[in-house]
Amino acid sequence: MARKQARPPAIRQVILEPYQITCRACGAECGWGTTAIGQ
């Protein structure tokens, strides 16, 4: 259980990069993209 909590932040950034691009496509529909871009 302790190992699951000790997740390196690097992995999160790698997942967030493509996630932002995907959200950018939907934009307002997702709401996540606009927040990530900072519009």
Backbone as a ProteinNet text record, in pm:
[ID]
protein_1_A
[PRIMARY]
MARKQARPPAIRQVILEPYQITCRACGAECGWGTTAIGQ
[TERTIARY]
82.7	0	86.8	194.7	280.7	342.8	368.6	430.7	336.4	208.5	112.8	114.2	127.5	127.3	257.5	364.5	494.6	509.2	419.7	425.5	509.3	607.1	692.5	611.3	632.8	558.6	589.2	703.2	741.4	636	585.4	485.9	359.9	322.8	202	216.1	332.6	354.3	346.8	401.5	400.6	257.1	172.2	31.9	-44.4	-7.4	-79.6	-53.5	67.6	99.9	0.3	-14.2	-111.2	-254.3	-278.7	-414.2	-455.9	-363.5	-393.3	-423.3	-346.9	-368.5	-506.9	-545.1	-676.1	-786.2	-768.7	-871.7	-878	-767.1	-764.5	-862.2	-876.8	-966.7	-1111.4	-1151.9	-1291.3	-1311.7	-1207.9	-1216.3	-1320.4	-1422.3	-1524.7	-1598.5	-1613.2	-1685.8	-1619.2	-1487.4	-1413.4	-1402.5	-1371.7	-1352.2	-1212.7	-1157.4	-1023.4	-918.5	-942.8	-847	-830.3	-942.1	-934.7	-856	-873.9	-802.8	-654.2	-622.3	-482.7	-411	-478.6	-417.1	-402.7	-502.9	-498.7	-573.2	-672	-748.9	-852.4
-120.6	0	126.7	121.6	239.7	268.9	163.5	184.3	262.2	235.1	304.7	455.4	493.1	635.2	702.5	625.2	682.4	684.3	755.8	763.9	884.4	866.4	977.9	1081.6	1210.8	1317.3	1322.7	1266.9	1268.3	1196	1085.8	1009	1093.3	1168.5	1252.5	1353.8	1413.6	1513.6	1447.7	1328.4	1258.3	1228.9	1196.9	1166.2	1296	1403	1529.8	1592.8	1575.7	1637.6	1596.5	1467	1424.1	1453.3	1455.3	1481.1	1624.2	1718.1	1858	1872.3	1802.4	1810.4	1755.5	1645	1585	1679.8	1743.2	1834	1959.7	1996.4	2117.1	2101.2	1979	1952.9	1978.8	1926.9	1943.4	2081.5	2136.3	2273.2	2289.6	2369.4	2399.8	2272.2	2179.2	2055.5	1985.4	1980.3	1911.1	2003	2130.4	2222.1	2205.2	2085.9	2058	2126.3	2123.5	2181.8	2331.1	2403.1	2547.5	2580.5	2501.6	2526.1	2496.9	2389.5	2351.5	2455.9	2505.1	2604.3	2737.3	2769.6	2893.6	3005.1	2970.9	3071.4	3133.9
0	0	0	75.2	83.2	-53.3	-129.8	-261.3	-353.3	-344.7	-432.2	-404	-277.7	-242.2	-286.2	-295.7	-333.7	-485.4	-551.6	-698.7	-738.7	-825	-868.4	-945.6	-919.5	-988.8	-1137.6	-1178	-1319.9	-1403	-1351.8	-1427.1	-1446.5	-1345.8	-1355.1	-1468.1	-1480.9	-1585.8	-1723.1	-1735.3	-1864	-1905.8	-1808	-1838.8	-1866	-1797.1	-1812.1	-1948.6	-2001.8	-2131.6	-2239.9	-2268.3	-2370.4	-2328.7	-2198.7	-2149	-2184.3	-2169.2	-2201.6	-2350.3	-2433.6	-2578.3	-2612.3	-2548.4	-2575.2	-2530.4	-2416.7	-2364.1	-2448.7	-2507.8	-2591.1	-2707.3	-2755.3	-2867.8	-2827.3	-2712	-2667.9	-2607.3	-2547.4	-2496.1	-2386.4	-2413.3	-2312.6	-2271.5	-2365.7	-2333.5	-2214.6	-2217.5	-2111.5	-1989.2	-2013.1	-1902.3	-1844.1	-1856	-1804	-1891.3	-2023.5	-2117.6	-2094.9	-2083.1	-2063.8	-1937.5	-1834.4	-1708.3	-1725.7	-1800.2	-1819.4	-1905	-2008.9	-2096.4	-2022.4	-1940.5	-1864.3	-1934.8	-2016.2	-2090.2	-1998.4
[MASK]
+++++++++++++++++++++++++++++++++++++++

